[in-house]
Amino acid sequence: MTEKTTDDASTVLLLGAPGAVGRHLGLQLAAAGVRVRALTRRVDRARQPGYVLGDLRDPRSLQAAAHGVDAVFLGWPFATAEGAAEAVAALAGEVGRVVLLSSAAVQDVPGAGPYSPGRPDGEVEALLAAGGLRHTVLRPHGFAADALRWAEEIRAGGAVRGYGGGAGLNVVDERDIAAVAARALTEDGHDGARYVLTGPESPTQAEQVRIIGEAAGREVRWEEIPREAARHRMLTTGCPPALVDGALDFLHTRTATPEPVTTTVQDVTGRPPRPFRAWAADHAHLFR
Ligand SMILES: NC(=O)c1ccc[n+]([C@@H]2O[C@H](COP(=O)([O-])OP(=O)(O)OC[C@H]3O[C@@H](n4cnc5c(N)ncnc54)[C@H](OP(=O)(O)O)[C@@H]3O)[C@@H](O)[C@H]2O)c1
């Protein structure tokens, strides 16, 4: 799609390196000959090659970590955008470009900018845009790895109990998100893009459970529970009521209308996104 301009001298700073996407991104960049510097809060890990000690909440450590790098991969793994303005300002003077791991929950409201009720992603996107940094935004749908929430029930065998088994969700493989990020970090032509990332299809939650069961060799089925029971269960985890109700409404809507898929992974990387079946096969051991 774009001309590759990576050379051996490129250095990318990963903020959130051990995370679901970051761990694949680090491997993919290293395989492409890009130097990777990964921020970690852990003193023991920071002693290992390729790591640098720092904290997303500590702008001075970010500025030091970003010194001399060509590009930054930024995830914001917090419930609010508190501290994000300081983090963006710390990066602004140091780096050429930023690739932000945002979320498909962000909507573009004409005249008001990116908006994500109950989540910080929209605000962080707006801060990056206002900060004058060259940047690319990745807006993935749900990660395939979110299926690990069912691992305990699948390992136990029998049933996975939940609400919205018929909801069709276009889950995206973290390796494909990382592949798009790697392109945006190392190629020209992605500045200002807002990439909505999905898998190639939208299996229902019940189908996902069945696919994992087949991959792991476990007899497992979806057992639907009433919405009120699901609501009660989610509230006991401390999730705010507005977010719980929003998530349940979403599942209800997607039962009638599965999430649409995009061609962005293919367009940017030249390779089709992995189907959920591939993720399940590669992670089957986690469900045995
Ligand atoms: N899960 C989904 O379905 C989904 C869907 C769309 C978008 N997203 C977006 O994905 C992002 C989360 O990505 P993820 O799932 O990769 O997160 P994750 O797996 O939870 O990883 C978060 C990373 O951030 C690091 N971290 C946490 N606090 C830090 C701090 N104070 N300073 C430095 N590093 C810190 C963690 O390091 P440690 O290992 O040291 O703790 C970890 O490496 C969010 O922006 C979310 O909106 C997620």
The ligand as an SDF file (V2000), in Angstrom:
LIG
                    3D

 48 52  0  0  0  0  0  0  0  0999 V2000
   -9.1220   -5.8970   24.9880 N   0  0  0  0  0  0  0  0  0  0  0  0
   -9.8330   -5.4890   23.9720 C   0  0  0  0  0  0  0  0  0  0  0  0
  -10.7280   -6.1920   23.4870 O   0  0  0  0  0  0  0  0  0  0  0  0
   -9.5740   -4.1420   23.3660 C   0  0  0  0  0  0  0  0  0  0  0  0
  -10.3020   -3.7810   22.2410 C   0  0  0  0  0  0  0  0  0  0  0  0
  -10.0400   -2.5490   21.6440 C   0  0  0  0  0  0  0  0  0  0  0  0
   -9.0780   -1.7140   22.1640 C   0  0  0  0  0  0  0  0  0  0  0  0
   -8.3790   -2.0750   23.2880 N   0  0  0  0  0  0  0  0  0  0  0  0
   -7.3720   -1.1520   23.7930 C   0  0  0  0  0  0  0  0  0  0  0  0
   -6.1530   -1.8210   24.0670 O   0  0  0  0  0  0  0  0  0  0  0  0
   -5.4600   -1.1270   25.0960 C   0  0  0  0  0  0  0  0  0  0  0  0
   -5.0020   -2.1610   26.1130 C   0  0  0  0  0  0  0  0  0  0  0  0
   -4.1390   -2.9860   25.4170 O   0  0  0  0  0  0  0  0  0  0  0  0
   -3.6950   -4.3440   25.9620 P   0  0  0  0  0  0  0  0  0  0  0  0
   -4.8550   -5.2250   26.0530 O   0  0  0  0  0  0  0  0  0  0  0  0
   -2.4820   -4.7370   25.2310 O   0  0  0  0  0  0  0  0  0  0  0  0
   -3.3470   -3.9940   27.4510 O   0  0  0  0  0  0  0  0  0  0  0  0
   -2.7510   -4.9840   28.4340 P   0  0  0  0  0  0  0  0  0  0  0  0
   -2.5670   -6.3090   27.8350 O   0  0  0  0  0  0  0  0  0  0  0  0
   -3.5500   -4.8700   29.6870 O   0  0  0  0  0  0  0  0  0  0  0  0
   -1.3180   -4.3430   28.6240 O   0  0  0  0  0  0  0  0  0  0  0  0
   -1.1800   -3.1060   29.1730 C   0  0  0  0  0  0  0  0  0  0  0  0
    0.3040   -2.8400   29.2150 C   0  0  0  0  0  0  0  0  0  0  0  0
    0.4910   -1.5620   29.7900 O   0  0  0  0  0  0  0  0  0  0  0  0
    1.5030   -1.6710   30.7630 C   0  0  0  0  0  0  0  0  0  0  0  0
    1.2590   -0.6980   31.8000 N   0  0  0  0  0  0  0  0  0  0  0  0
    0.2140   -0.6380   32.6500 C   0  0  0  0  0  0  0  0  0  0  0  0
    0.3700    0.4250   33.4680 N   0  0  0  0  0  0  0  0  0  0  0  0
    1.5360    1.0290   33.1100 C   0  0  0  0  0  0  0  0  0  0  0  0
    2.2420    2.1540   33.5820 C   0  0  0  0  0  0  0  0  0  0  0  0
    1.7850    2.9050   34.5950 N   0  0  0  0  0  0  0  0  0  0  0  0
    3.4090    2.4820   32.9790 N   0  0  0  0  0  0  0  0  0  0  0  0
    3.8840    1.7330   31.9580 C   0  0  0  0  0  0  0  0  0  0  0  0
    3.2680    0.6480   31.4650 N   0  0  0  0  0  0  0  0  0  0  0  0
    2.1000    0.2990   32.0450 C   0  0  0  0  0  0  0  0  0  0  0  0
    1.4450   -3.0760   31.2910 C   0  0  0  0  0  0  0  0  0  0  0  0
    2.7030   -3.4020   31.7740 O   0  0  0  0  0  0  0  0  0  0  0  0
    2.9090   -4.5050   32.9090 P   0  0  0  0  0  0  0  0  0  0  0  0
    2.9540   -5.8120   32.1590 O   0  0  0  0  0  0  0  0  0  0  0  0
    4.1980   -4.1280   33.5180 O   0  0  0  0  0  0  0  0  0  0  0  0
    1.7600   -4.4260   33.8450 O   0  0  0  0  0  0  0  0  0  0  0  0
    1.0810   -3.8460   30.0370 C   0  0  0  0  0  0  0  0  0  0  0  0
    2.2410   -4.1460   29.3200 O   0  0  0  0  0  0  0  0  0  0  0  0
   -6.3910   -0.1010   25.6600 C   0  0  0  0  0  0  0  0  0  0  0  0
   -6.0290    1.1460   25.1410 O   0  0  0  0  0  0  0  0  0  0  0  0
   -7.7700   -0.5340   25.1040 C   0  0  0  0  0  0  0  0  0  0  0  0
   -8.6330    0.5490   24.8860 O   0  0  0  0  0  0  0  0  0  0  0  0
   -8.5980   -3.2820   23.8950 C   0  0  0  0  0  0  0  0  0  0  0  0
  1  2  1  0
  2  3  2  0
  2  4  1  0
  4  5  1  0
  4 48  2  0
  5  6  2  0
  6  7  1  0
  7  8  2  0
  8  9  1  0
  8 48  1  0
  9 10  1  0
  9 46  1  0
 10 11  1  0
 11 12  1  0
 11 44  1  0
 12 13  1  0
 13 14  1  0
 14 15  2  0
 14 16  1  0
 14 17  1  0
 17 18  1  0
 18 19  2  0
 18 20  1  0
 18 21  1  0
 21 22  1  0
 22 23  1  0
 23 24  1  0
 23 42  1  0
 24 25  1  0
 25 26  1  0
 25 36  1  0
 26 27  1  0
 26 35  1  0
 27 28  2  0
 28 29  1  0
 29 30  1  0
 29 35  2  0
 30 31  1  0
 30 32  2  0
 32 33  1  0
 33 34  2  0
 34 35  1  0
 36 37  1  0
 36 42  1  0
 37 38  1  0
 38 39  2  0
 38 40  1  0
 38 41  1  0
 42 43  1  0
 44 45  1  0
 44 46  1  0
 46 47  1  0
M  CHG  2   8   1  16  -1
M  END
$$$$
